Amino acid sequence: MPFDLQEHGTTPAREVRGGFATFLTMAYILFANPSILAAAGIPFEAAAAGTAAAAAICTLLMGLVANFPVALAPGMGLNAVVAFQIAGQTGSWQTAMGLVILNGLLVLALVFAGVREAMMQAIPLDLRRAISVGIGLFIALIGAVNARLVVIPASSIAALNTNPLATVPPVTSGSLHASEPLLALGGLLIIAFLLARKVPGAIVIGILSATAAGILVGVSHLPSDAWLRMPRFDTVFQADLRGAFDIHLLPMLLSLVMVDFFDTLGTVTAIAETGRLYEAGGRIPRLRSILAIDSVSAAIGGTLGVSSVTSYVESAAGVAEGARTGLHNVVVAVLFTVCIFAAPVISVVPAAATAPALIVVGFLMCQQIVRMDFDAIDTAIPAFLILLMTPLTFSISHGIGFGFVAYVGIKLLRGRASEVEPMMYAAAVLFVAYFSWI
């Protein structure tokens, strides 16, 4: 059967539900990415159409080639670096997109050389589990922020404006007098109740229910203009590759490579742990194909002018619904394709409606913590650093970096250098250099 559904213990219905759940939790990128890229002078409408097209193409490639349930789209964080840092320093967004293409090709070369796959296999099991849990906490934090259950205190912002070194609360609780937190809490209760009753499609039902309630209370609105419109693709094939080869841009290129390389390792590890998508010995099946498609996708994003496309950890929402194969990706790709023409419809789903899904998915991913050995201090403390720093730094790669450096350092101080894989030494050195440069 296509996609080996029976072998993976899934059904078409689960894959379809999973595809809808993943799409709904990552559909925000259709508006977030163009808004960010607009700061670099990229036309909003063209960026919106390109974002949907890039997500559809790359997600479909991952499903058909790697048969792995992870969707792809322009990466948050990377797009901000491109828009606010690289585009300004290179002088144009076209040159910035040229760097994005070079980043994808360079990481693809590392995949073909076996470096990316070897790095994945060199990570100790408990650190891999910590990456999954850390990303789960990260996702839950994003959900809480989107729901405005967690906010940055205005007093903290004012104090930091006066004294950047002031010690102030970084976040605090939001007000339950506002509609968004109440809407998110209602959606969270619906999803939790349905999960407890083992109702299929619990996450999707929760998102749709919260969206309907959001329309009723005025948090969201139906499109006022046409629901369909012809797309613009002004950014396609506009990347300046020649300009990207400027030797002075090498530090920025290496920065892109570091973030892209380790963010994807963390995401793929988290999805595999959540769905138990492992072979004997803990290996992820078709890992090289997964990493190769992810690398090619970065170059595709630059070619379409919408920043680097990468694997999305929000795919865990689909895996939580039971998705286990590339059929999930086909569903997500079809929905993104529709959005090339019907982007206004997606704006109906407010952030507060997808927030409870992210919180629940974060909870499901955190279940891996019970399988970690906290008595083995050599790995337990580095694993804890990954759990702590991933959400607090708002960066998967930073969380991984702190954990890797601590793991290697502890092993060296204990005289157990031979227990560390060579790739872990290389990763620790790279992270130390990276942290020293940024």
C-alpha positions, 0 to 999 in steps of 0.5 A: 500500500502507498506510504506503507500505512499498515506497516506503520500502524496507521490509517488514512483517516489518522493521516488526514486528521494529522495533516489538518492538525499540523497545517492548522498549527503552522498556518500562522507562517502564511502571515508571519513570514511575509510580515517579517520579510516586508522589513527587508523590502520584500512585497507582502503579497508576493511573499505570502504566495511564495511562502505557501508555495514553498511550504507545499513543494517542500512538504510534498517532497518530504512525504514522497521521498522520505515518507516521514511525517514532518512538514516544512515551511520558511523558518521563524527566527531564520526569517528574522535574521534574513530580514533584519540582519543579513539583508541590511548588511548585504545591501539587498534582500536578493543577496540575502536570499543568495546566501540562503541558497548557498546555506542549503547547498552547503548543508546538503553537501554535509548530508552527502558526506555523511556528516549530518547523519553521523552527528545525529547518531553520535548524540547520546540517547538521553540527550536526544530525549532531552532535545525532544522534551526541551522542544516540547517546553519550547512549543508549550511556551510559544502556545502560552505566549500566543494565548497571552497567558504569558506576557512581557511586563510593561514595567520590565520593558520600561526598566530595561529601556532606562537600564539594560542591565536591570534585573526585572521579571522577563515574563508574567501572567496575562490578564484573564479579563482579555478575550484571547486567554479565555478563548485559549483556555476554553480550547485547551479544556476541550482538547484535554477532555477529548483526549481523555475520552480518546476522541479521534481528531481532538486537537483539530476539533479544539482548534476549530471550536476555538476559532468558531468561538473567536468569531463570535466574540470578535477575536477573529473575523471572516474575510471582508473582501474576496476569499480567493485571489490570484497570487503574485510571484515577484520574488521567484528567481530573484536571488543574487547568487553572485553577490552572495559569494562575497568573502566578507559575507562568510561569517553570516553564511556560517551562522545560517549553516549552524542554526539550520544544521542543528535546528533540524536535528532537534526537530527530526529527533523530537518528531521521531521520539514523539511518534516512536519512529525508530528502527532497532538500535534507535536509528531513524529510518531514511534519515539521510533522505529526511536530512537531504530534503530538508537541505534542498528545501532551504535552497528552494526557499531562497530561490522563491525569495521567502527565506530558508525553508526548514522542518517544522516541529509543529508537525508534532501536532499531526503525529499526536493525532496518529500520523506516521507517514508521508501521507500526512505531508500530502494532506498538508501540502494540498492545504498549503497549495489551496492557500496560494489562492485562498490565504484570506481564509486562513486569517480566520484562525486566530493565534489564540485558537491554535495556542491550546494545540501547541500547549497540548503537543508540548505536554505530549512531547514532554512525556519522554522525560520519564525515560531519562536517567537522572542518576547518570550525572554525566548526561543528566546535567547536560540534558537538564541544560537542554530542557532549561535553555531551549525555551528560555533562549527561544532557540532550539540550536542554543539549547542544544549547544549549551547541552553539548558543550556541558556534556563534553566538558563534564566527560573531559573533567571526569577523565572519560574522554574516550566515551565521547564520540568524535562528532560530539567533540566537533559539535562542542567546538563549533558551538563554543566558536558560534557562541563567541561570535554572535 
